[in-house]
């Protein structure tokens, strides 16, 4: 029931009582309404997902590279961090020292990786893929631990084996993107661990999926980050060719790309179709879509995603005959 409906119901109940009792002063009715609002606020606060973990929880990071650093900054800059302390491994000493300097009240740096595990309730694994198995097998976990692997290639079979006796439901694979540092990230994860999903929701948008197989099919989309920046770079370069200074070209390009992605940031099943279809027929936006379609841009995108999925799933990439796009001005 909405707040408005609750207040209306309370007011109606008060009026009924007033027909048989002496009228309450106006200030009393106002106080009653205020108390209802407070009660609703408390109820909403109690159900807020961030409370899935208490402030006494300790987070640990084994490996402090770019992604782990982004996670730590995002967590430590939340208005109410869901943990009471963060323990960093000495791997990536420069980054660990920098984070410790930024957030001295929350962060400590452990002497080694096992100390991170021993002092933490939730452990994030952020080492290089080639070191992951060796690092995990050298550590001793316990039943109380939740382990979150940020290593894109580490399979669940390895994580379950190396992180035992931690419960299978508390062993998570997650692929976040760096803007988690600014609470604007995107993360796909499996399995649907409520506490970890709640954390990533605070750092941006999270999409939990049921299985590792489904997660692998989601992962290629994160490989579009580089081409997104390359498209922006090409746009900036075109503006500079047209006589716009580099600074203005970069600022305008970045702002436009940010604006046009705003309406699709919280997309539903039909959002993208609707946004494309609302482009005015014969207009400049529709022209670019049409010319990209004719030039095979979206076919090339699909082919690239197919190739990335093959790599993720550990199978040979599809072999295709490709031709380079080219164009010439008529009459030249």
N, C-alpha and C positions, 0 to 999 in steps of 0.2 A: 504494500500500500504506500502511495506517495506521501510526502510530508504534508502537502496541501490537504489530501483526503483525511489524513490522521487528525489534523487540526480542525477540519470541518466536523468530523465525527465527535471530537471532544467538545466542540462548541455546541453541537446539537444536544449532546448528552447533558451539558451544563444547563441549556435552556429548559430541557425537560425537568431537571431537578428544581429549577427556579420556579416552576409552576406550583410546587408543593412546599418549597422552602423559601425562606427570606432571601431576597436577591443578594448575590455577592457583590462587593464593590468592584468597580472596573479594574482597579490595579490588581485585584486577586485573579481575575480572568486572564489578564496579561501575564501574570506570573505563571499561571498554569500552562499557558501556551509556551512560554519560555522553557519550562521544565520538560515539556514534551520534546521540543527541539533538541535540548541537551541529551535526553535519553536516546533519541534517534542518532545523534552524532556519536555517542558512546558505542551504540550497537554497531554502527558502520565501522568504527575504528577497531573494534574487537575482531571483526571479520576480515580486516584488511590482510591480504596474503603475505605481506612482509613479516607478519608475526609468526610465520611458519618456522622461523629460526629466531632464537632469543638473542638479545644483545650480548649474552655471555659466550656465544659461539666463537670459536677461533678458526680463522681461515689460514691455510698454509699454501704456499706456492713453491713447488719443486720445479726450478727453471724459471728465470726471470728475463724472458726475451720481450719482444715487441708486444705480443698478444697478452702475456701475463701482466706486463707493465700497464697496458690499457685497462685490463680488468681491475688491477689494484687502484689505479687513479679513479676509475668509475665508482668503485665501492667506497673509497675513502672520502669522496666528495658528495656522497648522498647526504641529504639533510639529516637522516637518522640511519647510519650504517647498521646493517643487520648483524654485524659481528662486533665483538668487544676488542678483538686484537687480530692482527695480520702478521704471520711469520713468513719470512722470505728465506729461500735457500741462498747460499753464497754463489751458486752458479749465476753468471751474469752480475758480477760484483759491482760494476759501475752503475748499472741500472738499479740494483738493490740499494746502493748507497744514496743514489739520487732520490729514490722513493722514501727512504728513511729520513732524508733531510726535509722532504716536503710534508711528511705526516709523522713526526716523531712521537706523537701521543698514541698512535695506533700500531706502528710498525716496529718489529724487531727483526734482526738478521741472525739466522741460526748459524751454528758452526758447520753443519753438514745437512744433507738431505734427510737423514733419519731423525735428526732433531726436529725438523719441520713436521714430520709425520707424528712424532711422539707428542708434540705440543699442540696439535691441531685436531679439530673435529671434522672439518671439511678440507680435503687436500686437492688442489688443482695441479695437474701435470702439464707443464708447458715446455718440455724439452724438445730438441730437434728430433724428427722422426727416426733418424739413424741411431739415436742414442736411447730411444724410448724403452725398448725391451730390456736393455742392460740396466738402465736406471731403475725400472720398476722391480725387476727380480732381485735387486740388491736391497730393497726396502721391506720392512716388516709392518704390515697393517694389522688392524684388529677389528672386531665386530662393530665397534662404535663408529668406525670411520665411514664417511661418504667421500667417494673419490670421483673427481670430474676430470676427464682427459680432454685437453684442448689440442691434442695431437691429431691432425687430420687423417693420418693413415693407420692409427693404432686400432686394430679390430677388437670387438667386444670379447672374443674368445681369449685373446691375450690379457685383456684387462681383468676378466673374471678369474683367470688362473693366477695372475701375478698379484692381484690385490686381495685375494682370499686371506682371511675369512670374512672380509667385508661382504655384506649381503648384496646379492645380484641387483636388487632394486635400488641400491645406493651406489651403484657403479654406473657412471653416466658418461656418454660421449657428447661433446658440445662443440659446435663450430661457431664462435662469435666473430663479428667483424670489429675492427679497431674503434669505431665510434662509440663503443661501450664506455670508453673513457669519458665521454661527454653525455652519457645517458641517452644516446641516440643510436645505439647499436642494433644489430639484427643477429639473432642466434637461432640455429636449428639444433635440436638435442633429442637424444633417446637414452633410456626410456622416459616416460612421463613422470619424473620425480617431482612432486609438488613443491618441495622446498627449494630445489635448484631452479625450477621454472620460475618461481616467485622472485628469486634473485635476478635472473636475466630479464624479467619483466621490468624490474626497477631500472635496469641499464638500457632499456630500449624496447624492442619487440622480440618476443620469443615464440618459436613454432615448435612445440614438442610433437614428435611422431612416435608411432607404436614400436617400430622395429628398426634395426640397423640397415636392412635392405631399403626401406623407405628413406632413411636419412641419406644414404648414398645417392639416391636419385635427386635429392634436394641440393646436395653439395655443389654440383657444377654451376649453379646460379651464382655462387659467391665468386666464381672465376671471371665474372663479367666486370669486376671492379676495374681492372686494368684498361679494358676497352672503353669503359665509361670515361675514364680520365683521358684516354687517347682521343676520344670523340671531342671532348672539351678542348684539348690541345689543338686539334685540327680546326676547330671553330675559331679559337684565338688567332691561329696563324692566318686564317682567311681574312679576319678583321684587320690584322696588321698589313696584309697584302693590299687591302682597300684603303690604307692610309691612317688607320686608328693606332694610336700609341699602345705599346705593349701593356702598360698598366691598366688603361681604360678597357682594352680588349679583354684582359683577364678578369677584371672586376665584373664587367657586364656578362661575360660568358658564365662565370661561376654563379652569379645571381639568377640568371635566367634558368639555368639547369636546376638550381635549387627550387625555384618557384614552380616550375612545371612538374616537378616530382611530388609536390606537396599534396595534391589531390589523390595521389595513388599510394601514399605512404601507409595507409591503413586499408588496404584493398580488400574487397570482398570478391566472391566468385565471378561477378559480372563487371567489375569496375573497369578493367582495361578495355573490354569491348565497348562499353558505354563511352569511355573517354575518346576512343578512336572514332567511333561513329558520330560523335557530336561535332567533329571537325566539319566546317562549312564546305559543301561540295564546290569545287572550283576555287576555293580559298588557298592561301599560301601554306597553311598547315597541311591541308589535304594534298597539296602538290608534292610536298616532301615525302609523305607516306607513299604516294603513288609512284614517285620516281625511285624511292628506295626499294619498293616491291619489284618494279620492273628491272632494277639493277641487281636483284638477287641478294640484297643485304640481309633480309630476314631468313632466307634459305641458308646463307653462310652462317648466321647466328645459330640456327638449329643444328647445322653440321658440326660447329665447334662444340656445342653442348653435348652432342653425341660422342665426340672424341674425348671430352673431359670425363664423361660418365664411364666410358670404357677404361680409362686410366684409373678412376676411383675403384671400379669393380675388378681391376686386375686382369683385364682381357685385352686382346689386340684392338687397336683403334680401327674403325671402318675405313676401308680404302676407297677414295672417291677421285674421279677425274674432275679437276677444278680448272676454271678459266678466270683470268684476271679481268676485272671490270675496266673498261676503257670507254672514252667518249671523245668525239671530235666535233668542232663547230661546223655546221653546214656551210658549204661554200669555201671551206679551207682545205 
